[in-house]
Amino acid sequence: LHVRSRRQRQMCIRDRPNIIRKKTLKTLNSQGYGRHSEAELLVIADTHFSALSTLLGDKTYFFGDNISTFDVIAYAFLAEFISADLTNSFNGQAKQYDNLVRYCQGIEQQYYSGK
């Protein structure tokens, strides 16, 4: 059992945000996202938005008239960008796809309206 002095405990608490930040940056870098500029990440995100928009087309759900597991996962991904009350370039890019916006709104009305 190692007993730390009050000063040692304070230093550990003070340094914790830096340690967490370094670990987060290391993880992002190892996943590849930390190696790209914001502009490059925006292009990557737009590629994903475009692919989902094309797949959805004018349909209510991605694979028919009934919601599927894919719809649940796609909504979770898209809601971060479309339904979140944030203003940034990623959210703005996602909101340019009208069918994806309608898709999110439809799911929110159907499943989260409190009916």
C-alpha positions as CSV (number, residue, x, y, z in Angstrom):
1,L,0.0,0.0,0.0
2,H,1.5,3.3,-1.1
3,V,0.4,6.3,0.9
4,R,0.7,9.6,-0.9
5,S,1.2,13.0,0.7
6,R,-1.4,15.7,0.3
7,R,0.9,17.5,-2.3
8,Q,1.3,14.3,-4.3
9,R,-2.5,13.8,-4.4
10,Q,-3.0,17.4,-5.5
11,M,-0.4,17.0,-8.3
12,C,-2.1,13.8,-9.5
13,I,-5.5,15.6,-9.6
14,R,-4.0,18.6,-11.3
15,D,-2.3,16.5,-14.0
16,R,-5.2,14.2,-14.7
17,P,-6.8,16.4,-17.4
18,N,-3.4,16.5,-19.3
19,I,-3.0,12.7,-19.0
20,I,-6.6,12.2,-20.3
21,R,-6.0,14.6,-23.1
22,K,-2.8,12.9,-24.2
23,K,-4.5,9.5,-24.1
24,T,-7.4,10.8,-26.1
25,L,-5.1,12.3,-28.7
26,K,-3.1,9.1,-28.9
27,T,-6.3,7.1,-29.5
28,L,-7.5,9.4,-32.2
29,N,-4.1,9.3,-33.9
30,S,-4.0,5.5,-33.7
31,Q,-7.6,5.3,-35.2
32,G,-6.5,7.6,-38.0
33,Y,-8.7,10.6,-37.2
34,G,-5.9,12.5,-35.4
35,R,-3.8,12.4,-38.6
36,H,-6.2,14.5,-40.6
37,S,-6.9,18.2,-40.7
38,E,-10.4,19.5,-40.0
39,A,-10.8,20.1,-43.7
40,E,-9.9,16.5,-44.5
41,L,-12.2,15.2,-41.8
42,L,-15.0,17.3,-43.3
43,V,-14.5,15.7,-46.7
44,I,-14.5,12.2,-45.1
45,A,-17.7,13.0,-43.2
46,D,-19.3,14.4,-46.3
47,T,-18.5,11.2,-48.2
48,H,-20.4,9.3,-45.5
49,F,-23.3,11.7,-45.5
50,S,-23.5,11.5,-49.3
51,A,-23.5,7.7,-49.3
52,L,-26.2,7.5,-46.7
53,S,-28.3,10.1,-48.6
54,T,-28.0,8.2,-51.8
55,L,-28.9,4.9,-50.1
56,L,-31.9,6.5,-48.4
57,G,-33.2,8.3,-51.4
58,D,-36.9,9.2,-51.0
59,K,-37.7,6.3,-48.7
60,T,-38.9,6.6,-45.2
61,Y,-36.4,4.0,-44.0
62,F,-33.3,2.6,-45.6
63,F,-34.6,-0.9,-46.4
64,G,-38.3,-0.7,-46.8
65,D,-41.4,0.5,-44.9
66,N,-40.3,-0.8,-41.5
67,I,-37.5,0.4,-39.3
68,S,-34.5,-1.9,-39.2
69,T,-31.4,-2.3,-37.0
70,F,-29.5,-0.4,-39.7
71,D,-32.0,2.5,-39.4
72,V,-31.4,2.6,-35.6
73,I,-27.6,2.7,-36.1
74,A,-27.8,5.3,-38.9
75,Y,-30.1,7.5,-36.9
76,A,-27.7,7.4,-33.9
77,F,-24.9,8.4,-36.2
78,L,-26.9,11.1,-38.0
79,A,-28.6,12.6,-34.9
80,E,-25.2,13.7,-33.6
81,F,-24.9,16.0,-36.6
82,I,-28.5,16.8,-37.6
83,S,-30.5,16.8,-34.4
84,A,-27.9,18.1,-32.0
85,D,-28.2,21.8,-31.2
86,L,-24.6,22.6,-32.2
87,T,-23.2,24.9,-34.9
88,N,-20.1,23.8,-36.6
89,S,-19.0,22.8,-40.1
90,F,-19.8,19.1,-39.6
91,N,-23.3,19.8,-38.5
92,G,-23.8,22.3,-41.3
93,Q,-22.6,19.8,-43.9
94,A,-24.9,17.1,-42.7
95,K,-27.9,19.5,-42.6
96,Q,-27.4,20.1,-46.4
97,Y,-28.8,16.7,-47.1
98,D,-32.6,17.4,-47.0
99,N,-33.5,13.7,-47.1
100,L,-31.3,12.9,-44.1
101,V,-32.8,15.8,-42.1
102,R,-36.4,14.5,-43.0
103,Y,-35.3,11.0,-42.0
104,C,-34.1,12.2,-38.5
105,Q,-37.2,14.3,-38.0
106,G,-39.4,11.4,-39.0
107,I,-37.8,9.1,-36.5
108,E,-38.0,11.7,-33.8
109,Q,-41.7,12.3,-34.5
110,Q,-42.5,8.5,-34.6
111,Y,-40.4,7.4,-31.7
112,Y,-39.5,10.4,-29.5
113,S,-42.5,12.7,-29.6
114,G,-43.9,11.5,-26.3
115,K,-47.1,10.0,-27.8
